Amino acid sequence: MDTKKRIAVLGSTGSVGTQALAALKNTGTELVLLTGGQNISLLAQQIKAFRPAMAAVPTEEGAARLRELVSGSTRIYGGKDAVCEAVRECGADVIVHAVSGMAGVPAALAAADTGARIAMANKEAIICAGHLIYARLAKSGGELIPVDSEHSAIFQCLAADGAANLHGPANPERIRRIILTASGGPFFGKTAAELSAVTPEMALAHPTWKMGRKITIDSATLMNKGFEWIEACRLFGVAGEQVEIVIHPQSIIHSMVEYIDTSVLAQLAYPDMADCIRYALHYPNRAPFAGASLDFAAVGSLTFYTPDEEAFPSLKIAREAWHTGGSAPGVLIAADEVAVEAFLGKKISFTDIPALVEETLSKCSAYPICTEEDVWAADRTARAAAQSLIRT
């Protein structure tokens, strides 16, 4: 990658955003935009360290506080549309989209309008509005490379065979299967009965990844893997029947692609999302990195298991939402956000999470998603339906 590229990092104070900034150190790139949410103090520290031309937060109050903490030439934007305005104005060549949850949808659409490369870590935008993003990329000439470890692995396997596509879903003609790997989370091997006693504290103790609270719970229920299954279908243009999930507790193989001749390509590395971020920034090149090489003898063995969908029904629920189509994947996301919040607040049990999501889907009729407003209408309807189920 040209070291003079201009980089924006959206959601820079979150887990992926901080890793992105760490990956950018000493690369000679120009950081033009940082955006954050509620962690104003950390964003202020990042602005002092990286001196971006612009920074944006979604409230005027947050912007006022940021101006109190930061002096210098960084222009600070605040308000509901501030992040999207800054994305469109910053002139970035690469936009690292690390905003989590549905809050990242408007910025994803704005980024797709700019003609920049999007290093995409926000799965919600792809799941509920991926076709809208790709339509905008087609108009702007922009690019998209996923930075979730699994989807980065798939992209790398496709790129190795010349089948990757920066501008839309891959051509699936040569793909027989995509195999998504999953760590299994903290409750791998537990029965449905055992899972009923899980507390929030237990569910937040992920064995492999250090992540935010919401995604950690989703990893424990395997809903996150259900989201990733939908994301794979959307990103790579394959039918649901071509995407399989396998439990791989060592988290060394990050995903695999089987081609029509039954050859399988896999991407292997120690678990570190910074690797995926570096790859997206530098593609089609690879940047030198002084990290430890994979020690196969130390790893020892790589094991694989079929997911237990009786104990973890979220996988089935996610597949059903994708096959229903239209607004259903967005309803899935919104209902899950409500359910996870209720679980963390100890209003429902761990096993109530997928049950509540499934019932919400049954109450919300699916319809086509043609505009961003359609996305938000589905979101509002799903949240209201899910909340009503908690109250009852």
Secondary structure, 3 states (H helix, E strand, C coil): CCCCCEEEEECCCCHHHHHHHHHHCCCCCEEEEEECCCCHHHHHHHHHHHCCCEEEECCHHHHHHHHHHCCCCCEEEECCCHHHHHHHHCCCCEEEECCCCHHHHHHHHHHHHCCCEEEECCHHHHHHHHHHHHHHHHHHCCEEEECCHHHHHHHHHHHHCCCCCCCCCCCHHHEEEEEEEECCCCCCCCCHHHHCCCCHHHHCCCCCCCCCHHHHHHHHHCHHHHHHHHHHHHHHCCCHHHEEEEECCCCCEEEEEEECCCCEEEEECCCCHHHHHHHHHHCCCCCCCCCCCCCHHHHCCCCCECCCCCCCCHHHHHHHHHHHCCCHHHHHHHHHHHHHHHHHCCCCCCCHHHHHHHHHHHHCCCCCCCCHHHHHHHHHHHHHHHHHHHHC
